[in-house]
Amino acid sequence: MADRSDIVDALRDLINTCRDGEKGFQEAANRVNNAQFKTMFHDISQERGRFARELEGELASVNPDKTGKDEGHVVGSLHRAWIGTKTNLGAGDQAILAWLEQGEDYAKKKYEGAQGKALPAGTLAMVRRQAQSVQATHDRVKALRDAKAA
């Protein structure tokens, strides 16, 4: 098993990744024109918030004396600012879908990295379940982007 600091670092990284996804999908829901996309992105945003809370609960059990509020990565904030600028300049739903796919690529890598750590069995099972959802969301967003491009 990994030492406690490795587990804490992996959990914090995933929490920040989920917070980035939560904010990113909410930003996309606010900016996209397609009503179905708005609903889907809002639902995914809520799911990522639930994932972050699950991970925060796990973090509290592993490291009860050091819990804080993780709000996301700096790169996530920059990524959201970039799509804000693009959509303000007239980029449409296609650009938002491409932007979300990039974010999901990043999230997939973070989850893959966490699964490579020696996490406790229960934590690893949670991470794997969340990773499957991230992969499914990535594939769905990519298919929508490809369909919109055609």
C-alpha positions in Angstrom: 0.0 0.0 0.0 1.2 3.5 -0.7 2.2 5.7 2.2 -0.4 8.1 3.6 1.0 11.1 1.9 0.8 9.4 -1.6 -2.8 8.5 -1.0 -3.6 12.1 0.2 -1.8 13.6 -2.8 -3.7 11.3 -5.2 -7.0 12.1 -3.6 -6.4 15.8 -3.6 -5.4 15.7 -7.3 -8.6 13.9 -8.2 -10.7 16.2 -6.0 -9.3 19.2 -7.9 -9.8 17.5 -11.2 -13.4 16.9 -10.3 -13.9 20.5 -9.2 -12.4 21.6 -12.6 -14.9 19.3 -14.4 -17.8 20.5 -12.2 -17.0 24.2 -13.1 -16.1 23.4 -16.7 -19.3 21.6 -17.5 -21.3 24.3 -15.7 -19.5 26.9 -17.8 -20.2 24.9 -20.9 -23.9 24.6 -19.9 -24.1 28.4 -19.5 -22.5 29.1 -22.9 -23.8 26.4 -25.3 -26.8 27.0 -27.5 -28.2 23.5 -27.9 -30.8 22.9 -25.1 -30.0 19.2 -24.9 -26.3 19.9 -24.4 -27.2 22.4 -21.7 -29.1 19.7 -19.8 -26.4 17.1 -20.3 -23.6 19.4 -19.3 -25.5 20.5 -16.2 -26.0 16.9 -15.2 -22.3 16.0 -15.7 -21.4 19.1 -13.7 -23.5 17.8 -10.8 -22.0 14.3 -11.1 -18.5 15.7 -10.9 -19.5 17.6 -7.8 -20.7 14.4 -6.3 -17.5 12.7 -7.2 -15.5 15.4 -5.5 -17.6 15.1 -2.3 -17.1 11.3 -2.3 -13.3 11.8 -2.7 -13.4 14.4 0.1 -15.1 11.9 2.4 -12.4 9.4 1.5 -9.7 12.0 2.1 -11.2 12.8 5.5 -11.0 9.2 6.5 -7.4 8.8 5.4 -6.2 12.2 6.7 -8.8 13.5 9.3 -6.5 16.1 10.7 -5.8 17.9 7.4 -8.9 18.5 5.4 -9.3 21.7 3.4 -11.4 22.9 0.6 -10.0 22.0 -2.9 -11.3 24.3 -5.6 -9.6 23.0 -8.7 -6.3 23.4 -10.5 -4.9 26.7 -11.8 -4.8 25.1 -15.3 -8.5 24.5 -15.0 -9.2 28.1 -14.3 -7.1 29.1 -17.3 -8.9 26.6 -19.5 -12.3 28.0 -18.5 -11.1 31.6 -19.2 -9.9 30.5 -22.7 -13.3 29.1 -23.7 -15.0 32.2 -22.3 -12.8 34.3 -24.6 -13.4 32.0 -27.6 -17.2 32.0 -27.2 -17.2 35.7 -26.6 -15.5 36.0 -30.0 -18.2 34.0 -31.7 -17.1 30.3 -31.3 -20.1 28.0 -31.1 -21.1 24.7 -29.8 -18.4 22.9 -31.8 -15.7 24.8 -30.0 -17.3 24.1 -26.6 -17.4 20.4 -27.4 -13.8 20.3 -28.5 -12.8 22.2 -25.3 -14.8 19.8 -23.1 -13.1 16.8 -24.9 -9.7 18.3 -24.0 -10.7 18.6 -20.4 -11.9 15.0 -20.3 -8.6 13.9 -21.8 -6.9 15.6 -18.9 -9.3 14.0 -16.4 -8.8 10.5 -17.9 -5.0 10.9 -17.4 -5.5 12.0 -13.8 -7.7 9.0 -13.1 -5.3 6.6 -14.9 -2.4 8.0 -12.7 -4.4 7.5 -9.5 -5.3 3.9 -10.4 -1.6 3.2 -10.7 -1.1 4.1 -7.1 -1.3 1.6 -4.2 -4.6 2.9 -2.9 -6.6 1.1 -0.3 -9.1 -1.4 -1.9 -12.2 0.7 -1.1 -10.6 3.9 -2.4 -9.4 2.1 -5.6 -12.9 0.7 -6.2 -14.3 4.3 -6.0 -11.7 5.7 -8.3 -12.3 2.9 -10.8 -16.0 3.5 -10.8 -15.5 7.3 -11.3 -12.9 6.7 -14.0 -15.4 4.6 -15.9 -17.9 7.5 -15.9 -15.2 9.9 -16.9 -14.3 7.7 -19.9 -18.0 7.3 -20.9 -18.4 11.1 -20.7 -15.3 11.6 -22.8 -16.5 9.2 -25.4 -20.0 10.9 -25.5 -18.5 14.4 -25.8 -16.2 13.2 -28.6 -19.0 11.5 -30.5 -21.1 14.8 -30.2 -18.1 16.8 -31.4 -17.5 14.5 -34.3 -21.2 14.5 -35.2 -21.4 18.3 -35.0 -18.3 18.6 -37.2 -19.8 16.4 -39.9 
